[in-house]
Amino acid sequence: MKKLLLVMLFVLCVPVLAQAEDYVVGEGDTLAVHVWGEEELRTTVIVRPDGKMSMPGIDDVVAAGKTLPQLKTELTKLLSQLVKDPIVNVSLLKSVNSRVYVVGGGVQPQVYDMMQRTTLLHVLASVGSLDGADLSKGYVYRNGKKIMSDFSGLFSKGEFDKDIQLEPGDMIFLPVKYDRNVFVIGAVNEPKAIFFHEGFTVLDALLQAGSFSKYADENEIVIIRKEGDKQVSIPVKTKDLIKKGDLTQNVLLQAGDYIVASESFF
């Protein structure tokens, strides 16, 4: 049983190790170098902007542009002048060269460090909630052009044939899903798009927007709503709601509503 578990662990680790070997070192990356039995040669280095690195016994060696196994071979060759048959290990501690950027109003912007080969689906599954993102209008931007768009089939329908391998510098754009949000604008502390759910009211939206700014006219709130081809305006007396408890003013919202808080001139 113990032997079987060890075999399973090895099988699970092999893909990860294989992927790590494909990583290409870049400027700014942090590497750990260890020579077996030679503690004085153990070191942590940062690849310089010129693409080179230095370590005890070696002044300069080009690291950028090489995979970890290629760099290991190069270091073994150089260190063999100091140590007989050196056993060298090179590992990546921190990557700043292989990053993917996730942007857009539908998700919290973030930088994803690719420590190994990474696909679009892997990143989408790692960025957190996508409830507010319009996956059908998402796209991957690379080297000045869109290379793939519409993530809805991949993420929501399991169309894995549409998954793509990401490359360093790729930007994943996820716009806000307008038909699943309400928008608070005008004289509030934090104008924003807010993910809509059933039972969401104007007071809920105002609280998430940080309430009114000091210039707001609290009785000049309007909900702008689209009904078919028409646009309607629904006035809300929020001062009566907040200070008098008039719940008739706590209007139920619909997805796509705009809540506009006007400024007072006096």
Buried (B, 14 or more C-beta within 10 A) or exposed (E): EEEEEEEEEEEEEEEEEEBBBEBBBBBBBBBBBBBEEBEEBBBEBBBBEEBBBBBEBBEEBBBBEBBBEBBBBBBBEBBEEEBEEBEBBBEBEBBBBBBBBBBBBBBEEBEBEBBBBBBBBBBBEEBEEBEBBBBEBBBBBBEEEEEBEEBBBBBEEEEEEBBBEBBBEBBBBBBBBBEBBBBBBBBBBEBBBBBBEEEBBBBBBBEBBEBBBEEBBBBBBBBBBEEEEEEEEBEBBBBBBBEEEEEEBBBEBBBBBBBBBBEEEE
